[in-house]
Amino acid sequence: MPRVSVIIPAYNAAATIAGTIDSVVGQSFHDFEIICVDDGSTDGTLAIIRQYADVVRLIEQANSGPAAARNNGARHSSGEYLAFLDADDVWTPQFLDRGVAALDADRSLSLVYCNCALADSEGVALDTSIVGKGFDHAPSLNELLTQLWPIMPSAAIVRRTAYDACGGYRDALKGASFRFEDVDFWIKMREQGPFGYIDEPLITWRFAWFPKQLKRLPDYSKALHVFEAYLQERYGVSAAPLVDARARAPRSILATIGLKALRDGDRRRARAAFARAIRVDPYRLKNYLRWMRTWLPHRLAQSLSGGKARRARSDRAYQE
């Protein structure tokens, strides 16, 4: 029995899946199995996964969403711990070592997670991380219910007994609501025990919508209807703050990309990032002002974009 089962749900991930698998193979901790669940891909994902047949177990299913793919992988796994790695993210070589040590050291923890470095859709580092000031600690259940907490699925290692006790991911959260399958899972896991937090960026999380669009941007307004009923019934709280925060996140990440590009003197990239932010949120005036700034003389545009003190905060530039 391996200590860790690494489960990689993949849907049309041909552009990134090889790098993801390579980051697992390159871990300094070696007691693991890798299970890739292809969620009905129509591109070259399957062919790439099959190239790793000596180290990866492949499971194929009809397209059912990431929650169902993760649960399917868990059913076919045998590890004491479960790590769900998205097919466009990568781990540093120390990720499993650090996470397993933290879970071994405190048997009360239901899961442990780490900070994440942020990259664009082509893997270019954005020189910032996901977890910002005020979020750099393991959350209470109340914090998870009232704030969108910066925990990425790829950044967590889960204790199997806690996963089984909470019922795993909710398969029904798909379609309009699937972008909240992880928020729902964290809440259920927190009921099983406290979380541990490692304040290091041990993974790189890829923003899937710039400069290339690797995924379709969800309509978060539809998610509110589905997720609201569940939270109201079980906890008596509204889902609106969580849904609103996630809807704002893409424009915040695009602002981070655009402002960094301005500081680096790449006005074309900055202009494209701010233009994408306008399409994401056409009612936000700041998006237009930032786009207009890219047409100013370089020195003036740089000064207006600010330095480190005025960087877009990563605790707002969070989530898909």
Salt bridges, closest charged atoms under 4 A:
GLU60 OE2 - ARG50 NH2 3.07
GLU80 OE1 - ARG3 NE 2.84
GLU80 OE2 - ARG107 NH1 3.44
ASP86 OD1 - ARG70 NH2 2.96
ASP88 OD2 - LYS215 NZ 3.31
ASP104 OD1 - ARG3 NH2 2.70
ASP120 OD2 - ARG269 NH2 2.75
ASP127 OD2 - LYS260 NZ 3.51
GLU143 OE2 - HIS137 NE2 3.08
GLU181 OE2 - ARG70 NH1 2.72
ASP182 OD1 - ARG246 NH1 3.19
ASP184 OD1 - ARG170 NH2 2.98
GLU191 OE1 - ARG234 NH2 2.84
GLU200 OE2 - ARG98 NH1 2.24
ASP264 OD2 - LYS260 NZ 2.77
ASP281 OD2 - ARG251 NH1 2.34
ASP315 OD2 - ARG313 NH2 2.31
GLU320 OE1 - ARG179 NH1 3.59
GLU320 OE1 - LYS215 NZ 2.77
